[in-house]
Structures are given as structure tokens and as C-alpha cells.
């Protein structure tokens, strides 16, 4: 049964000799989280766990506790285990999270509830928080600066050999589970469910060893090891298809779950086999858009930003809109590596919808510049458009960009780099620890929400 909250209790009254109080920012944040809109939005998602979650079953961890513990987790950049530990050990955090003297929920319990919160809910919550910042006069929406960054997915550095090895390993592991369900088909269970992970590991290590050497002999050794590894991957894939078809004929729920796992991974393994054959054996340059870089995070994109020391990153592009006052008004996790100029119209339209007026100043870096963007922003009422033009510039353009208001706007835009650095350092937006598309949205969304709540609390606590 879904519970809203525990019966209120002030822990500080129980230990008056300690004279415990919350720091001003945390105390202000405590008041902000009393907003019923935030509470009801989270409750609506949690209530969908089961058809009768709200009325049947054991009393759950209260919605209020879940909301506040998730905010605390992303506010301080803790793991779920650390969140459980620190909230349990701190009377201040117990009071803030409204756990009081009750048992702090386990990290696994918190994970299960957190995975129910939908990405759309987090976007709606951010819009509400931005509206709250307007009411408290933390931001007026007079300025807008935009920029993109990369949030890496939690994967190892991808190579063709390691991806093939991952495919053999995960299919072999699933076939081992299927072997118990096919005991009545002894021949199929013995032949098709054989574990070939050790053979794949051996060939992967040979490829790695040959890659560290030079010369024709090393190249031939690498080609031979790749052919053997591809043969192993194809064999495991064929056996997995046979076992999947056999499991589909079974009536048990466990057999269907194992078959679903095979159906999920077999196409991914086939894609890895195909791209490895094209690149290694046929010498073809495979486009980044056609490559799969992780079996476990298949939404990961190959992103080349030209950064010194890190020319290639593996993850998702995160687009951010920040208004004056340090409030991030919008975020979007983009697919692939789309052109940056295409993001400005959406950012400007969202700003006008949320703040009911265009910004006086719109600032972006050189990657966002295009003549069409400058014309459209001016036509929509933006007084000062600060989009430096890349490459060679005419004398007229140089004079335009040397104006005092342009240089001041450009200096203000550069603060976006510091904002992104702070988000990655404090709220751990450098690398996503959740899984899948929805996991990426949740990781980013909670990090942005925690940042905005902190900014509002700091501004109003003064």
C-alpha cells in the first residue's frame, strides 16, 4: 500500500542538548520540497507500480521520503548505498528526508521506486521549479545562454574484439540458464548450450597482443584471430536462435523471460558481427552512425567534439538552456551528434513559452552561429544576439563583434562552461550510472533539478 508520509516528528526536540539545526540552504530547500505539485507528480508515477498499489499490500516507503532522498542523492552526488548510509547516520538528514526515527529504506528499495519515475515527469517538474524561481525573483528570463556537452554512458572503451567477446559471453550466460529448462531435450541442451566464453577470451587476448606489435606478421595474426573470434560468435548466435525457438514452445514464464533475453541480444550481436566483418576483413570504413559501441547501452553514440586529449567520446549529447540567476530552464538528451545550430530555435521557443517573453540577450558559442539563427532570433524580439561567427570575418563583422555589448555578452556566455563543469563535478553529470534511454533521462533530470533547487535555496536563504 502506497503511503504519503510518516507521522511528523521533530528529532531536534528529542535531543535538545545537541542544539541541532539545518544549515540555511538546507533549511530553505526543506521548505521548497514541501510543494504539493512536486509531491503529487512523483506520487502519480509511483502509484503505477501495480494496479492496486495505493490500496493493497504492506505499507510502502512514503512518497515524501522517496522524493527527498532522491534529491539528497543527486544534490551531493552520492550512490544509493552512500545515500542510505549517510541519511541513516545523520539526524539532520533524517529530519530533512522526513524519515524521523523510522528505518531508512534500503538502497535496493530506493532503486526500485526511483526507476518508476518517468522522464516526462522530470521535465514537468523542472518547468514547475523554473516557475517557482520566477515567483521568488531568482530569475526573470532576461538572458539566455545555450551550450551542449557530453554525458558518457557507463561502458568500457569499445573495440571490435571486446564487443564480440561481450556478445559471446552474454549469449553463453543466457544459454546456461536455458539449459536447465531443456533437460527433456538432452541433445539440444548439451550441444546448443555449450559455453564458448573461454574460447572467445583466448582469441580476444591474441588480438590485443597482435595490436601492440607492428609488421605483416602481426597483421596476419590479428586477421586470423579475428576470423576465429567471428566464427565463435556466429556459432553462438546460431545456437541461441535454436534455443530461443525451443523456449518459445514452453509454457513457463521463466522460459519466456530467457527467450526474451535472447531475442534482445541476438540482433545486437549480429550487428557487431556485421560491422567487424566490414571493418576488419573487408577493410571498409564503417560510418559512426552504423556502429554499435555497447551491447548493454546500445543507445550510446560516438561523439567527436575535437577536444584536446579526448577527441572521441561515447555517450549522449546533453543540450542545456540557462537563464539569468543560474537557473537551467531546459535540458534535452539528443540522439546521435546533431548539428548545434539546429538546437537554437527549440531553446528560444521554450524560453518564450516558460517566461512569456523573449530574452533580451541570447548568447551561444561559435558552433551555434548561422545567419538564419541570427535573423530568426532578431525577428522574435531578441534585442542582442551574441553568436560569434567562426572562420574568416569581414571588416563589418569584426566591427559588429567588437561592440561593447557583444563582448560583454560573450563574456557572460563563457560562464556556461563553468556551469557545465560544476554540474559534472558536483552532480556527477560527467558519466551516467543508470541504464538505457530512460536511465539517462533520469540521471540528467535529477541532476538538473537538484542544481536548480540548490540555486533557489541559496538565493532565497540570504
PEJO-V18907 format. One record per residue. RES is the residue in three letters. SS is DSSP state (a for helix, b for strand, c for the rest). NEAR is the number of other C-alpha atoms within 10 Angstrom. D_CENTER is the distance of its C-alpha to the mean C-alpha in whole Angstrom. Layout:
BEGIN
RES_SS_NEAR_D_CENTER ; RES_SS_NEAR_D_CENTER
END
This chain:
BEGIN
UNK_c_16_30 ; UNK_c_20_28 ; UNK_c_18_29 ; UNK_c_18_28 ; UNK_c_15_29 ; UNK_c_16_31 ; UNK_c_8_35 ; UNK_c_10_35 ; UNK_c_13_36 ; UNK_c_12_36 ; UNK_a_17_36 ; UNK_a_16_37 ; UNK_a_11_41 ; UNK_a_9_41 ; UNK_c_11_41 ; UNK_a_9_43 ; UNK_a_8_44 ; UNK_a_9_40 ; UNK_c_8_40 ; UNK_c_13_36 ; UNK_c_12_34 ; UNK_c_14_31 ; UNK_c_11_30 ; UNK_a_14_31 ; UNK_a_18_27 ; UNK_a_19_26 ; UNK_a_15_29 ; UNK_a_20_28 ; UNK_a_23_24 ; UNK_a_18_26 ; UNK_a_11_28 ; UNK_a_17_25 ; UNK_c_18_23 ; UNK_c_12_27 ; UNK_c_12_26 ; UNK_a_9_27 ; UNK_a_14_24 ; UNK_a_20_21 ; UNK_a_18_23 ; UNK_a_14_24 ; UNK_a_16_21 ; UNK_a_21_19 ; UNK_a_22_22 ; UNK_a_14_22 ; UNK_a_16_19 ; UNK_a_22_20 ; UNK_c_19_24 ; UNK_c_13_23 ; UNK_c_16_22 ; UNK_c_10_26 ; UNK_c_9_28 ; UNK_c_12_30 ; UNK_c_17_28 ; UNK_c_18_29 ; UNK_c_12_33 ; UNK_c_11_33 ; UNK_c_10_32 ; UNK_c_10_32 ; UNK_c_13_31 ; UNK_c_15_27 ; UNK_c_22_25 ; UNK_c_18_26 ; UNK_a_22_23 ; UNK_a_22_24 ; UNK_a_23_23 ; UNK_a_26_20 ; UNK_a_19_19 ; UNK_a_20_20 ; UNK_a_26_19 ; UNK_a_21_15 ; UNK_a_21_16 ; UNK_a_21_18 ; UNK_a_22_15 ; UNK_a_25_13 ; UNK_a_21_16 ; UNK_a_15_17 ; UNK_c_20_14 ; UNK_c_17_15 ; UNK_c_13_15 ; UNK_a_18_16 ; UNK_a_13_19 ; UNK_a_13_20 ; UNK_a_24_19 ; UNK_a_19_22 ; UNK_a_14_24 ; UNK_a_16_24 ; UNK_a_21_24 ; UNK_a_19_27 ; UNK_a_12_29 ; UNK_c_11_29 ; UNK_a_20_31 ; UNK_a_20_30 ; UNK_a_20_26 ; UNK_a_22_28 ; UNK_a_20_30 ; UNK_a_22_26 ; UNK_c_22_24 ; UNK_c_25_28 ; UNK_c_28_28 ; UNK_c_22_32 ; UNK_c_14_34 ; UNK_c_10_32 ; UNK_c_10_30 ; UNK_c_23_26 ; UNK_c_19_24 ; UNK_c_14_23 ; UNK_a_15_19 ; UNK_a_12_19 ; UNK_a_14_21 ; UNK_a_21_18 ; UNK_a_13_15 ; UNK_a_12_17 ; UNK_a_18_17 ; UNK_a_19_14 ; UNK_c_16_13 ; UNK_c_16_15 ; UNK_c_21_14 ; UNK_c_17_13 ; UNK_a_20_11 ; UNK_a_13_14 ; UNK_a_17_15 ; UNK_a_21_13 ; UNK_a_21_14 ; UNK_a_14_17 ; UNK_a_20_17 ; UNK_a_24_16 ; UNK_a_17_19 ; UNK_a_16_21 ; UNK_a_23_20 ; UNK_a_27_21 ; UNK_a_18_24 ; UNK_a_17_25 ; UNK_a_23_25 ; UNK_a_18_27 ; UNK_a_11_30 ; UNK_c_13_30 ; UNK_c_14_30 ; UNK_c_22_27 ; UNK_c_20_27 ; UNK_c_19_29 ; UNK_c_25_27 ; UNK_c_17_29 ; UNK_b_22_27 ; UNK_b_24_24 ; UNK_b_27_22 ; UNK_b_24_19 ; UNK_b_22_17 ; UNK_b_23_14 ; UNK_b_18_12 ; UNK_b_23_10 ; UNK_b_23_7 ; UNK_b_21_8 ; UNK_b_24_7 ; UNK_c_17_9 ; UNK_c_17_12 ; UNK_c_11_16 ; UNK_c_11_18 ; UNK_c_12_19 ; UNK_c_13_22 ; UNK_a_20_24 ; UNK_a_24_26 ; UNK_a_20_23 ; UNK_a_23_22 ; UNK_a_25_25 ; UNK_a_25_25 ; UNK_a_20_22 ; UNK_a_28_23 ; UNK_a_28_27 ; UNK_a_20_25 ; UNK_a_19_23 ; UNK_a_24_26 ; UNK_a_23_29 ; UNK_a_16_27 ; UNK_a_19_27 ; UNK_a_26_30 ; UNK_a_16_31 ; UNK_a_14_30 ; UNK_a_25_32 ; UNK_a_20_35 ; UNK_a_12_36 ; UNK_a_18_36 ; UNK_c_19_38 ; UNK_c_12_41 ; UNK_c_10_44 ; UNK_c_11_43 ; UNK_a_10_44 ; UNK_a_11_44 ; UNK_a_17_41 ; UNK_a_19_39 ; UNK_a_13_41 ; UNK_a_11_40 ; UNK_a_22_37 ; UNK_c_25_35 ; UNK_c_16_36 ; UNK_c_19_33 ; UNK_c_18_33 ; UNK_a_20_30 ; UNK_a_12_33 ; UNK_a_14_34 ; UNK_a_27_31 ; UNK_a_19_30 ; UNK_a_13_34 ; UNK_a_22_33 ; UNK_a_23_30 ; UNK_a_14_32 ; UNK_a_17_34 ; UNK_a_23_32 ; UNK_a_15_31 ; UNK_a_13_34 ; UNK_a_19_35 ; UNK_a_13_33 ; UNK_c_8_34 ; UNK_c_12_37 ; UNK_c_9_39 ; UNK_c_8_42 ; UNK_a_9_43 ; UNK_a_11_43 ; UNK_a_16_39 ; UNK_a_15_38 ; UNK_a_12_40 ; UNK_a_16_39 ; UNK_a_22_36 ; UNK_a_16_36 ; UNK_a_16_38 ; UNK_a_22_35 ; UNK_a_24_33 ; UNK_a_17_35 ; UNK_a_16_36 ; UNK_a_24_32 ; UNK_a_23_32 ; UNK_a_14_35 ; UNK_a_20_33 ; UNK_a_26_30 ; UNK_a_18_32 ; UNK_a_14_34 ; UNK_a_26_31 ; UNK_a_24_30 ; UNK_a_14_33 ; UNK_a_19_34 ; UNK_a_24_31 ; UNK_a_16_32 ; UNK_a_14_35 ; UNK_a_22_34 ; UNK_a_22_31 ; UNK_a_13_34 ; UNK_a_17_36 ; UNK_a_21_34 ; UNK_a_15_34 ; UNK_c_10_37 ; UNK_c_14_37 ; UNK_c_9_37 ; UNK_c_11_35 ; UNK_a_9_31 ; UNK_a_14_30 ; UNK_a_21_31 ; UNK_a_16_29 ; UNK_a_14_26 ; UNK_a_20_27 ; UNK_a_23_28 ; UNK_a_14_25 ; UNK_a_16_23 ; UNK_a_23_25 ; UNK_a_15_25 ; UNK_a_12_21 ; UNK_a_19_21 ; UNK_a_21_25 ; UNK_a_13_24 ; UNK_a_18_21 ; UNK_a_25_24 ; UNK_a_16_26 ; UNK_a_16_24 ; UNK_a_24_23 ; UNK_a_22_27 ; UNK_a_13_28 ; UNK_a_20_26 ; UNK_a_24_27 ; UNK_a_17_31 ; UNK_a_14_31 ; UNK_a_13_29 ; UNK_a_15_31 ; UNK_a_13_35 ; UNK_c_10_35 ; UNK_c_10_34 ; UNK_c_12_32 ; UNK_c_10_29 ; UNK_c_12_26 ; UNK_c_8_24 ; UNK_a_14_20 ; UNK_a_10_20 ; UNK_a_10_22 ; UNK_c_17_20 ; UNK_c_21_18 ; UNK_c_24_16 ; UNK_c_25_15 ; UNK_c_22_16 ; UNK_c_16_14 ; UNK_c_17_11 ; UNK_c_16_13 ; UNK_c_19_10 ; UNK_c_26_10 ; UNK_b_25_12 ; UNK_b_18_15 ; UNK_b_19_15 ; UNK_b_14_18 ; UNK_b_13_19 ; UNK_b_10_22 ; UNK_b_9_21 ; UNK_c_7_24 ; UNK_c_6_23 ; UNK_b_9_20 ; UNK_b_10_21 ; UNK_b_13_18 ; UNK_b_20_14 ; UNK_b_23_12 ; UNK_b_27_9 ; UNK_b_25_8 ; UNK_b_23_10 ; UNK_b_21_9 ; UNK_b_19_12 ; UNK_b_21_14 ; UNK_b_22_17 ; UNK_b_22_19 ; UNK_b_24_22 ; UNK_c_18_25 ; UNK_c_19_25 ; UNK_c_17_22 ; UNK_b_26_20 ; UNK_b_24_17 ; UNK_b_28_18 ; UNK_b_21_15 ; UNK_b_20_12 ; UNK_b_17_11 ; UNK_b_19_8 ; UNK_b_15_11 ; UNK_c_14_12 ; UNK_c_16_14 ; UNK_c_18_15 ; UNK_c_11_17 ; UNK_c_9_20 ; UNK_a_18_20 ; UNK_a_17_23 ; UNK_a_13_22 ; UNK_a_19_19 ; UNK_a_25_22 ; UNK_a_14_24 ; UNK_a_9_21 ; UNK_a_22_20 ; UNK_a_22_24 ; UNK_a_15_24 ; UNK_a_16_21 ; UNK_a_23_23 ; UNK_a_14_27 ; UNK_a_11_25 ; UNK_a_17_24 ; UNK_a_18_27 ; UNK_c_11_30 ; UNK_c_17_31 ; UNK_c_24_29 ; UNK_c_26_29 ; UNK_c_14_32 ; UNK_b_22_30 ; UNK_b_26_27 ; UNK_b_27_26 ; UNK_b_26_24 ; UNK_c_21_24 ; UNK_a_15_26 ; UNK_a_15_23 ; UNK_a_22_23 ; UNK_c_21_27 ; UNK_c_17_29 ; UNK_a_10_33 ; UNK_a_11_31 ; UNK_a_18_29 ; UNK_a_18_31 ; UNK_a_12_34 ; UNK_a_14_31 ; UNK_a_21_30 ; UNK_a_15_34 ; UNK_a_10_35 ; UNK_c_14_32 ; UNK_c_13_34 ; UNK_c_20_32 ; UNK_c_14_35 ; UNK_b_18_33 ; UNK_b_22_31 ; UNK_b_24_30 ; UNK_b_23_28 ; UNK_c_22_30 ; UNK_c_17_31 ; UNK_c_12_31 ; UNK_c_6_33 ; UNK_c_8_37 ; UNK_c_12_38 ; UNK_c_8_41 ; UNK_a_8_44 ; UNK_a_8_43 ; UNK_a_12_39 ; UNK_a_13_40 ; UNK_a_10_42 ; UNK_a_14_39 ; UNK_a_17_36 ; UNK_c_11_39 ; UNK_c_10_39 ; UNK_a_10_39 ; UNK_a_15_36 ; UNK_a_19_34 ; UNK_a_15_34 ; UNK_a_12_33 ; UNK_a_20_30 ; UNK_a_21_29 ; UNK_a_12_29 ; UNK_a_17_27 ; UNK_a_23_25 ; UNK_a_15_24 ; UNK_a_13_23 ; UNK_a_22_20 ; UNK_a_13_19 ; UNK_a_11_20 ; UNK_a_14_18 ; UNK_a_18_15 ; UNK_a_16_16 ; UNK_a_15_16 ; UNK_a_19_13 ; UNK_a_18_12 ; UNK_a_12_15 ; UNK_a_17_15 ; UNK_c_23_12 ; UNK_c_21_10 ; UNK_c_27_8 ; UNK_c_20_9 ; UNK_b_20_8 ; UNK_b_21_5 ; UNK_c_16_7 ; UNK_c_17_6 ; UNK_c_17_8 ; UNK_a_16_8 ; UNK_a_16_7 ; UNK_a_15_8 ; UNK_a_18_5 ; UNK_a_24_2 ; UNK_a_23_5 ; UNK_a_24_6 ; UNK_a_21_5 ; UNK_a_28_5 ; UNK_a_25_8 ; UNK_a_24_10 ; UNK_a_24_10 ; UNK_a_26_11 ; UNK_a_24_14 ; UNK_a_23_15 ; UNK_a_23_16 ; UNK_a_22_18 ; UNK_a_24_19 ; UNK_a_19_20 ; UNK_a_20_22 ; UNK_a_26_24 ; UNK_a_22_25 ; UNK_a_16_26 ; UNK_a_17_28 ; UNK_a_16_30 ; UNK_a_14_30 ; UNK_c_8_33
END
